[in-house]
Every structure is written in structure tokens, then in C-alpha cells.
Amino acid sequence: MRTSLLTLMLLASSGGAYATCANNVAALDTEYQAAVAKNDVATMDRLLANDFTLVSSQGKVYSKADLLDEARGGTVMYTHQEDSRQTVRIWGDTAVITALLWEAGTQDGKPFDVHLWFSDTYVCTAKGWRYLFGQAGPRSTGG
């Protein structure tokens, strides 16, 4: 009897977390990409986990604070920031989104136009899905 009661308690507690993540995680990732394109700090702040980490296509590691500071500073201006070929895989309270990103614009006044593969990992929290970890593949020109 003890084991089944413990099992029920665990299921009930995890089910509550999953219920907060009923919204579409793919749409949230698209919302995040749009926020980056507009340097929308408020939306980025809402969607990024506090312990967020990004490993860029050049191997540089960024925190949530780094990305929010970059957006506030406006050093990167996007003319295009869109993903395609998006796939979503969900395992319990974890979701991984993989897509091909096309970004173009200027960084510190220098133009860029690149395509890269990325994987974004989201975790279900009491406040809904939060973007926890991202990793981008090598940059290339063309798709």
C-alpha cells in the first residue's frame, strides 16, 4: 500500500507541472525568435529560464543576462530572423526543438546573412515552458 500511495503522490505532483505546459512549445519558440528579431527584452526575459545557457555556432557561451544586455544595447539589428524545418520532441517535462535558422542583419554595423541548425531545450516549470538551453551548429551561407 505504501508504494502505491507514493507512486500516486509522485504522479500527482508531476502531472501538475505538465498541466502548466499545455500550450504549444513550438509556438513559444517561434515567439522567442520573433522577440530576438525585434530586440524585445520583455518577451525574451519571460521565455528564458533564469539559468539559461546558449552555445553559439562559434562556440561562445551566453547567459540569459548576456542575451538581454545585447538586446538592450541594440548592437545586433535583424532584417531577417526566421526558422524553418522545425521538429519538436517532448519527453515528459522536457521539449527539444530543432530547426534551420536564417538570420540576416548587422552586428556592430557589419552585415551578416547566415543559415544554421539549432536545438533549443525547453523545460516545463510551474510558470509554463521556459527556454533553458540552446546550441547552434556551424554557420553557413545558403540553406
ChimeraX attribute file (.defattr): number of C-alpha atoms within 10 A of each C-alpha:
attribute: neighborCount
match mode: 1-to-1
recipient: residues
	/A:1	6
	/A:2	7
	/A:3	8
	/A:4	9
	/A:5	10
	/A:6	11
	/A:7	12
	/A:8	12
	/A:9	12
	/A:10	11
	/A:11	11
	/A:12	11
	/A:13	11
	/A:14	13
	/A:15	13
	/A:16	12
	/A:17	18
	/A:18	18
	/A:19	14
	/A:20	14
	/A:21	18
	/A:22	11
	/A:23	11
	/A:24	9
	/A:25	23
	/A:26	18
	/A:27	10
	/A:28	16
	/A:29	21
	/A:30	16
	/A:31	15
	/A:32	20
	/A:33	19
	/A:34	18
	/A:35	19
	/A:36	21
	/A:37	20
	/A:38	18
	/A:39	23
	/A:40	16
	/A:41	16
	/A:42	10
	/A:43	15
	/A:44	21
	/A:45	18
	/A:46	14
	/A:47	21
	/A:48	22
	/A:49	19
	/A:50	14
	/A:51	11
	/A:52	19
	/A:53	20
	/A:54	21
	/A:55	16
	/A:56	16
	/A:57	16
	/A:58	10
	/A:59	12
	/A:60	8
	/A:61	13
	/A:62	15
	/A:63	18
	/A:64	20
	/A:65	15
	/A:66	13
	/A:67	20
	/A:68	18
	/A:69	14
	/A:70	15
	/A:71	20
	/A:72	13
	/A:73	10
	/A:74	13
	/A:75	15
	/A:76	22
	/A:77	19
	/A:78	19
	/A:79	14
	/A:80	16
	/A:81	20
	/A:82	16
	/A:83	20
	/A:84	12
	/A:85	9
	/A:86	16
	/A:87	12
	/A:88	14
	/A:89	13
	/A:90	13
	/A:91	8
	/A:92	12
	/A:93	17
	/A:94	17
	/A:95	20
	/A:96	19
	/A:97	18
	/A:98	21
	/A:99	18
	/A:100	19
	/A:101	22
	/A:102	20
	/A:103	19
	/A:104	19
	/A:105	17
	/A:106	15
	/A:107	13
	/A:108	9
	/A:109	10
	/A:110	10
	/A:111	12
	/A:112	14
	/A:113	17
	/A:114	17
	/A:115	20
	/A:116	19
	/A:117	21
	/A:118	21
	/A:119	19
	/A:120	18
	/A:121	22
	/A:122	27
	/A:123	21
	/A:124	21
	/A:125	17
	/A:126	12
	/A:127	11
	/A:128	18
	/A:129	28
	/A:130	25
	/A:131	29
	/A:132	22
	/A:133	21
	/A:134	20
	/A:135	18
	/A:136	20
	/A:137	16
	/A:138	14
	/A:139	16
	/A:140	13
	/A:141	10
	/A:142	9
	/A:143	10
